[in-house]
Amino acid sequence: MESSVLGLALAAVLILQISTPVNSSCSATGSSPRNIRYIKTSCYDTTLYPKLCYHTLAIYASTIKTNPKLLANTALHVSLKSTNSTSRLMKRASKTPGLDPRVHAAMLDCVEEVGDAVYELQRSIEEMDHAGGSNFSMVMNDVETWVSAALTDDDTCMDGFDEGAMKKKVKTTVKRHLRRIARLTSNALALVNRYASTKANLS
């Protein structure tokens, strides 16, 4: 019973993540082939999950254009939105009646870890706004630290669902969604690192 209820609840995440843009003003309408090509090349040359990177960022090509800072910043927003949705869902799922105590404990730990990841991604986005001038390297180090911490939290959350006694369907469903936010965050970190190194080389 707990598997089916939890599975249905978690299924809502993908719908939210795929159907809702990060910002309604970020539209691919009118995007030039050059802008699309820039995003594709950046994703495939830089990230560990290029297909996911391209799929989630190409719709914002008209806003990103060929700007590496906007590319990294948009990737952070995409990761934050997805992580936020997963955090809310995990909170609801953790309150499902009749959960096995071990599942419930893992869910509560995960709620905390994903909540921390939301905060860390928010901080990274705030820091990105201050990137520029003589303090660029220091600010970007802070951004990279926050995003890395968010990625660690995602991974820690997934580790909590490796208990052998946990029902396979529950484990598989939860980890599928956690894997997505971890991959989005990994891609965002790669693009942040790329922006930081590119800018540093120009200075």
ZAZAVEX-849208 format. One record per residue: z, x, y of N, C-alpha, C in turn; residue number from 1; residue in three letters. Coordinates in steps of 0.02 Angstrom, whole numbers, plus 50000, padded with zeros to 5 digits. Layout:
<pts>
[[Z,X,Y],[Z,X,Y],[Z,X,Y],NUM,'ALA'],
...
</pts>
This chain:
<pts>
[[50000,50042,49940],[50000,50000,50000],[50000,50044,50063],1,'MET'],
[[50045,50096,50062],[50049,50139,50122],[49983,50174,50135],2,'GLU'],
[[49945,50190,50082],[49881,50224,50090],[49831,50181,50127],3,'SER'],
[[49826,50117,50107],[49776,50074,50136],[49794,50056,50208],4,'SER'],
[[49858,50044,50222],[49878,50027,50291],[49867,50086,50337],5,'VAL'],
[[49890,50144,50315],[49882,50204,50355],[49808,50222,50363],6,'LEU'],
[[49770,50214,50311],[49699,50229,50314],[49663,50185,50364],7,'GLY'],
[[49680,50120,50364],[49648,50074,50412],[49667,50092,50483],8,'LEU'],
[[49730,50110,50493],[49752,50128,50561],[49716,50190,50586],9,'ALA'],
[[49711,50240,50543],[49680,50303,50563],[49605,50296,50574],10,'LEU'],
[[49574,50249,50540],[49502,50240,50547],[49482,50223,50618],11,'ALA'],
[[49529,50195,50656],[49514,50175,50724],[49501,50235,50769],12,'ALA'],
[[49527,50293,50750],[49519,50352,50793],[49447,50371,50805],13,'VAL'],
[[49408,50374,50751],[49338,50395,50758],[49299,50348,50803],14,'LEU'],
[[49314,50283,50799],[49280,50235,50842],[49295,50250,50914],15,'ILE'],
[[49358,50263,50930],[49378,50278,50998],[49346,50343,51023],16,'LEU'],
[[49345,50393,50978],[49321,50458,50998],[49246,50460,51008],17,'GLN'],
[[49210,50423,50967],[49137,50426,50970],[49108,50378,51022],18,'ILE'],
[[49140,50320,51031],[49109,50268,51072],[49126,50274,51146],19,'SER'],
[[49180,50310,51164],[49202,50312,51234],[49193,50380,51264],20,'THR'],
[[49152,50385,51318],[49143,50450,51350],[49207,50473,51384],21,'PRO'],
[[49212,50538,51397],[49270,50565,51432],[49274,50537,51502],22,'VAL'],
[[49218,50532,51534],[49216,50507,51603],[49150,50471,51612],23,'ASN'],
[[49152,50411,51638],[49091,50371,51643],[49040,50402,51689],24,'SER'],
[[49063,50447,51734],[49016,50479,51780],[48979,50536,51746],25,'SER'],
[[49004,50557,51687],[48972,50613,51651],[48920,50584,51604],26,'CYS'],
[[48861,50574,51628],[48809,50543,51587],[48752,50591,51576],27,'SER'],
[[48718,50581,51519],[48661,50624,51504],[48597,50598,51538],28,'ALA'],
[[48603,50540,51571],[48544,50512,51603],[48515,50561,51654],29,'THR'],
[[48451,50573,51647],[48418,50618,51693],[48428,50691,51678],30,'GLY'],
[[48457,50707,51621],[48468,50777,51604],[48402,50811,51591],31,'SER'],
[[48396,50871,51618],[48334,50909,51607],[48337,50944,51540],32,'SER'],
[[48279,50959,51511],[48278,50997,51448],[48315,51064,51454],33,'PRO'],
[[48312,51093,51514],[48347,51157,51526],[48422,51149,51517],34,'ARG'],
[[48450,51094,51543],[48522,51083,51538],[48543,51072,51465],35,'ASN'],
[[48503,51032,51429],[48516,51019,51358],[48512,51084,51319],36,'ILE'],
[[48461,51124,51334],[48451,51188,51299],[48511,51235,51312],37,'ARG'],
[[48536,51234,51373],[48592,51277,51390],[48654,51259,51348],38,'TYR'],
[[48668,51195,51341],[48725,51174,51302],[48715,51191,51228],39,'ILE'],
[[48656,51179,51203],[48643,51194,51132],[48650,51269,51118],40,'LYS'],
[[48620,51310,51161],[48624,51382,51152],[48696,51406,51156],41,'THR'],
[[48733,51380,51205],[48803,51399,51214],[48844,51381,51152],42,'SER'],
[[48834,51322,51126],[48871,51299,51068],[48855,51341,51006],43,'CYS'],
[[48791,51352,50995],[48770,51387,50934],[48783,51463,50937],44,'TYR'],
[[48786,51490,50997],[48799,51562,51004],[48874,51579,51008],45,'ASP'],
[[48915,51528,51021],[48985,51542,51039],[49037,51511,50993],46,'THR'],
[[49025,51450,50970],[49079,51413,50935],[49074,51417,50859],47,'THR'],
[[49129,51401,50827],[49131,51400,50754],[49103,51335,50725],48,'LEU'],
[[49100,51284,50767],[49075,51218,50745],[49022,51194,50794],49,'TYR'],
[[48964,51228,50792],[48912,51215,50843],[48884,51144,50842],50,'PRO'],
[[48876,51114,50784],[48849,51046,50782],[48895,50997,50816],51,'LYS'],
[[48960,51003,50803],[49009,50960,50836],[49011,50974,50910],52,'LEU'],
[[49007,51036,50928],[49006,51056,50999],[48947,51024,51035],53,'CYS'],
[[48888,51031,51007],[48828,51004,51039],[48831,50927,51042],54,'TYR'],
[[48851,50897,50987],[48854,50823,50983],[48901,50794,51036],55,'HIS'],
[[48958,50828,51048],[49008,50800,51094],[48996,50820,51167],56,'THR'],
[[48956,50871,51179],[48946,50894,51248],[48877,50878,51277],57,'LEU'],
[[48828,50868,51235],[48760,50857,51260],[48755,50795,51305],58,'ALA'],
[[48798,50745,51293],[48795,50684,51333],[48818,50696,51405],59,'ILE'],
[[48848,50754,51417],[48871,50771,51485],[48826,50824,51518],60,'TYR'],
[[48767,50832,51491],[48722,50886,51514],[48705,50880,51588],61,'ALA'],
[[48697,50819,51613],[48677,50811,51683],[48733,50832,51731],62,'SER'],
[[48795,50831,51707],[48851,50853,51748],[48864,50927,51739],63,'THR'],
[[48859,50951,51677],[48872,51021,51662],[48818,51066,51691],64,'ILE'],
[[48755,51043,51686],[48696,51082,51704],[48697,51149,51666],65,'LYS'],
[[48699,51205,51701],[48704,51270,51667],[48765,51308,51693],66,'THR'],
[[48817,51271,51707],[48878,51300,51735],[48929,51313,51680],67,'ASN'],
[[48945,51376,51666],[48991,51391,51611],[49062,51365,51621],68,'PRO'],
[[49084,51362,51684],[49150,51334,51697],[49152,51260,51682],69,'LYS'],
[[49101,51223,51704],[49098,51152,51690],[49091,51139,51615],70,'LEU'],
[[49055,51183,51580],[49047,51176,51507],[49116,51183,51474],71,'LEU'],
[[49152,51235,51492],[49219,51246,51462],[49267,51190,51481],72,'ALA'],
[[49264,51169,51543],[49309,51116,51567],[49295,51050,51533],73,'ASN'],
[[49231,51034,51523],[49213,50972,51489],[49235,50974,51416],74,'THR'],
[[49228,51032,51385],[49251,51040,51316],[49326,51028,51311],75,'ALA'],
[[49363,51052,51360],[49435,51041,51361],[49451,50966,51368],76,'LEU'],
[[49414,50932,51412],[49426,50860,51421],[49409,50821,51357],77,'HIS'],
[[49355,50841,51323],[49336,50807,51261],[49392,50817,51209],78,'VAL'],
[[49417,50878,51204],[49470,50892,51157],[49534,50854,51174],79,'SER'],
[[49550,50851,51239],[49610,50815,51261],[49605,50741,51245],80,'LEU'],
[[49548,50712,51259],[49540,50640,51246],[49548,50625,51172],81,'LYS'],
[[49517,50665,51130],[49521,50655,51058],[49593,50665,51033],82,'SER'],
[[49625,50717,51059],[49694,50732,51038],[49741,50677,51061],83,'THR'],
[[49731,50652,51121],[49771,50597,51147],[49765,50535,51104],84,'ASN'],
[[49703,50519,51085],[49692,50460,51043],[49726,50468,50975],85,'SER'],
[[49721,50529,50947],[49753,50542,50883],[49829,50539,50889],86,'THR'],
[[49856,50564,50944],[49928,50562,50956],[49953,50490,50957],87,'SER'],
[[49918,50446,50993],[49939,50376,50997],[49935,50344,50928],88,'ARG'],
[[49883,50360,50892],[49874,50331,50826],[49928,50354,50777],89,'LEU'],
[[49944,50419,50780],[49995,50446,50735],[50063,50413,50749],90,'MET'],
[[50077,50400,50813],[50139,50366,50830],[50142,50296,50799],91,'LYS'],
[[50085,50260,50804],[50083,50193,50774],[50089,50197,50698],92,'ARG'],
[[50053,50245,50669],[50052,50251,50596],[50121,50271,50568],93,'ALA'],
[[50158,50310,50608],[50224,50333,50585],[50274,50275,50580],94,'SER'],
[[50258,50220,50612],[50301,50160,50611],[50281,50110,50558],95,'LYS'],
[[50232,50129,50517],[50209,50084,50463],[50267,50071,50414],96,'THR'],
[[50282,50008,50401],[50337,49992,50355],[50322,50017,50284],97,'PRO'],
[[50374,50040,50249],[50368,50057,50179],[50340,50125,50164],98,'GLY'],
[[50335,50169,50214],[50309,50236,50201],[50358,50275,50157],99,'LEU'],
[[50331,50315,50112],[50371,50361,50073],[50409,50407,50122],100,'ASP'],
[[50472,50422,50109],[50511,50464,50155],[50478,50530,50172],101,'PRO'],
[[50445,50561,50122],[50412,50625,50136],[50351,50616,50181],102,'ARG'],
[[50316,50561,50171],[50259,50546,50214],[50284,50533,50285],103,'VAL'],
[[50337,50494,50289],[50365,50477,50355],[50388,50540,50392],104,'HIS'],
[[50421,50585,50356],[50444,50647,50387],[50385,50689,50412],105,'ALA'],
[[50333,50693,50371],[50273,50731,50391],[50240,50699,50452],106,'ALA'],
[[50240,50632,50452],[50209,50596,50509],[50248,50611,50573],107,'MET'],
[[50314,50609,50570],[50355,50621,50629],[50345,50692,50655],108,'LEU'],
[[50342,50740,50609],[50329,50809,50630],[50261,50815,50664],109,'ASP'],
[[50213,50779,50635],[50145,50782,50661],[50141,50749,50730],110,'CYS'],
[[50177,50695,50739],[50179,50661,50804],[50203,50711,50858],111,'VAL'],
[[50254,50749,50841],[50281,50798,50888],[50230,50854,50902],112,'GLU'],
[[50199,50880,50849],[50151,50934,50856],[50091,50913,50897],113,'GLU'],
[[50063,50855,50882],[50004,50831,50918],[50022,50814,50990],114,'VAL'],
[[50083,50788,51000],[50106,50776,51069],[50110,50840,51109],115,'GLY'],
[[50133,50893,51076],[50135,50959,51110],[50064,50982,51127],116,'ASP'],
[[50017,50970,51081],[49947,50991,51092],[49918,50954,51152],117,'ALA'],
[[49935,50890,51160],[49912,50852,51218],[49936,50885,51282],118,'VAL'],
[[50000,50900,51284],[50030,50932,51344],[49997,50999,51359],119,'TYR'],
[[49986,51038,51307],[49957,51105,51316],[49885,51102,51340],120,'GLU'],
[[49847,51053,51316],[49779,51045,51341],[49778,51020,51413],121,'LEU'],
[[49825,50977,51430],[49831,50955,51499],[49846,51014,51545],122,'GLN'],
[[49891,51057,51523],[49908,51116,51563],[49848,51163,51571],123,'ARG'],
[[49809,51170,51518],[49750,51214,51520],[49699,51188,51570],124,'SER'],
[[49690,51122,51573],[49643,51092,51620],[49667,51101,51691],125,'ILE'],
[[49733,51093,51702],[49761,51103,51768],[49751,51176,51791],126,'GLU'],
[[49761,51222,51744],[49753,51293,51761],[49680,51310,51777],127,'GLU'],
[[49634,51278,51742],[49562,51291,51754],[49543,51276,51826],128,'MET'],
[[49576,51227,51856],[49562,51209,51925],[49579,51265,51973],129,'ASP'],
[[49622,51311,51952],[49644,51366,51995],[49608,51432,51980],130,'HIS'],
[[49560,51428,51934],[49524,51490,51915],[49475,51510,51970],131,'ALA'],
[[49485,51568,51997],[49441,51593,52049],[49476,51645,52092],132,'GLY'],
[[49437,51686,52125],[49466,51736,52168],[49499,51792,52131],133,'GLY'],
[[49548,51824,52164],[49579,51884,52137],[49625,51869,52077],134,'SER'],
[[49646,51806,52069],[49692,51790,52014],[49655,51762,51954],135,'ASN'],
[[49589,51771,51952],[49549,51740,51898],[49573,51761,51829],136,'PHE'],
[[49581,51825,51818],[49600,51850,51752],[49668,51822,51730],137,'SER'],
[[49715,51820,51776],[49782,51795,51760],[49779,51721,51742],138,'MET'],
[[49742,51683,51781],[49737,51611,51768],[49703,51598,51702],139,'VAL'],
[[49649,51634,51688],[49613,51624,51626],[49654,51645,51565],140,'MET'],
[[49696,51696,51573],[49742,51714,51519],[49789,51656,51503],141,'ASN'],
[[49812,51622,51557],[49856,51565,51547],[49820,51507,51513],142,'ASP'],
[[49758,51495,51533],[49718,51442,51503],[49709,51456,51428],143,'VAL'],
[[49689,51517,51413],[49678,51536,51343],[49742,51530,51301],144,'GLU'],
[[49799,51545,51332],[49863,51539,51298],[49879,51467,51282],145,'THR'],
[[49869,51422,51331],[49883,51351,51320],[49837,51321,51267],146,'TRP'],
[[49773,51338,51269],[49727,51310,51220],[49741,51338,51150],147,'VAL'],
[[49758,51401,51146],[49776,51431,51082],[49838,51397,51053],148,'SER'],
[[49886,51382,51095],[49947,51348,51073],[49931,51278,51046],149,'ALA'],
[[49885,51243,51080],[49865,51177,51057],[49832,51181,50988],150,'ALA'],
[[49790,51231,50978],[49757,51241,50914],[49808,51256,50859],151,'LEU'],
[[49858,51296,50875],[49911,51311,50827],[49949,51248,50808],152,'THR'],
[[49963,51205,50857],[49998,51143,50842],[49957,51098,50796],153,'ASP'],
[[49892,51095,50808],[49848,51055,50765],[49851,51081,50693],154,'ASP'],
[[49847,51147,50686],[49849,51177,50619],[49916,51166,50584],155,'ASP'],
[[49970,51171,50623],[50037,51160,50595],[50044,51088,50571],156,'THR'],
[[50016,51043,50609],[50019,50972,50590],[49983,50962,50523],157,'CYS'],
[[49925,50992,50515],[49887,50986,50452],[49926,51016,50394],158,'MET'],
[[49960,51071,50407],[49998,51104,50353],[50053,51058,50326],159,'ASP'],
[[50079,51014,50368],[50132,50969,50347],[50108,50917,50297],160,'GLY'],
[[50043,50910,50289],[50016,50861,50242],[49990,50894,50179],161,'PHE'],
[[50016,50953,50163],[49996,50988,50103],[50045,50978,50045],162,'ASP'],
[[50095,50936,50057],[50143,50922,50004],[50109,50889,49944],163,'GLU'],
[[50120,50916,49885],[50087,50891,49825],[50105,50819,49808],164,'GLY'],
[[50166,50799,49827],[50188,50731,49808],[50157,50677,49852],165,'ALA'],
[[50126,50697,49906],[50097,50648,49951],[50033,50619,49922],166,'MET'],
[[50024,50554,49931],[49965,50522,49903],[49902,50552,49931],167,'LYS'],
[[49855,50564,49887],[49794,50599,49907],[49756,50562,49961],168,'LYS'],
[[49752,50496,49957],[49714,50458,50006],[49744,50465,50076],169,'LYS'],
[[49811,50463,50080],[49845,50471,50143],[49831,50540,50171],170,'VAL'],
[[49840,50591,50128],[49830,50660,50149],[49758,50671,50174],171,'LYS'],
[[49710,50646,50137],[49640,50656,50154],[49622,50622,50220],172,'THR'],
[[49647,50561,50229],[49631,50523,50290],[49661,50557,50351],173,'THR'],
[[49725,50575,50346],[49758,50607,50403],[49725,50674,50420],174,'VAL'],
[[49714,50714,50369],[49687,50781,50381],[49616,50779,50409],175,'LYS'],
[[49578,50728,50391],[49510,50722,50418],[49512,50716,50494],176,'ARG'],
[[49557,50675,50519],[49562,50665,50591],[49593,50725,50626],177,'HIS'],
[[49642,50755,50594],[49673,50815,50623],[49623,50873,50624],178,'LEU'],
[[49582,50876,50573],[49531,50929,50570],[49482,50922,50628],179,'ARG'],
[[49466,50860,50646],[49419,50849,50701],[49448,50875,50767],180,'ARG'],
[[49510,50858,50782],[49538,50881,50846],[49549,50957,50846],181,'ILE'],
[[49564,50985,50788],[49571,51057,50784],[49504,51091,50797],182,'ALA'],
[[49451,51063,50771],[49385,51093,50781],[49362,51085,50853],183,'ARG'],
[[49376,51028,50884],[49359,51019,50954],[49397,51069,50998],184,'LEU'],
[[49460,51080,50981],[49501,51127,51019],[49477,51199,51008],185,'THR'],
[[49457,51214,50947],[49429,51280,50932],[49366,51292,50973],186,'SER'],
[[49323,51242,50976],[49262,51248,51016],[49278,51258,51089],187,'ASN'],
[[49326,51219,51114],[49345,51225,51185],[49371,51295,51199],188,'ALA'],
[[49412,51322,51154],[49439,51389,51164],[49383,51441,51166],189,'LEU'],
[[49334,51434,51121],[49278,51480,51120],[49239,51479,51185],190,'ALA'],
[[49229,51419,51213],[49191,51413,51276],[49232,51437,51335],191,'LEU'],
[[49298,51428,51332],[49342,51454,51384],[49339,51531,51382],192,'VAL'],
[[49344,51559,51323],[49340,51633,51316],[49273,51659,51341],193,'ASN'],
[[49221,51622,51326],[49153,51642,51348],[49149,51642,51425],194,'ARG'],
[[49175,51590,51455],[49175,51586,51528],[49216,51642,51559],195,'TYR'],
[[49275,51654,51530],[49318,51707,51556],[49285,51775,51552],196,'ALA'],
[[49252,51790,51496],[49222,51856,51488],[49159,51863,51531],197,'SER'],
[[49121,51810,51537],[49060,51811,51578],[49078,51823,51651],198,'THR'],
[[49127,51786,51675],[49149,51793,51745],[49178,51862,51758],199,'LYS'],
[[49217,51887,51709],[49248,51953,51717],[49195,52007,51721],200,'ALA'],
[[49142,52000,51683],[49088,52050,51683],[49049,52051,51748],201,'ASN'],
[[49051,51995,51784],[49014,51990,51847],[49055,52018,51906],202,'LEU'],
[[49120,52023,51895],[49163,52045,51951],[49170,52121,51954],203,'SER'],
</pts>
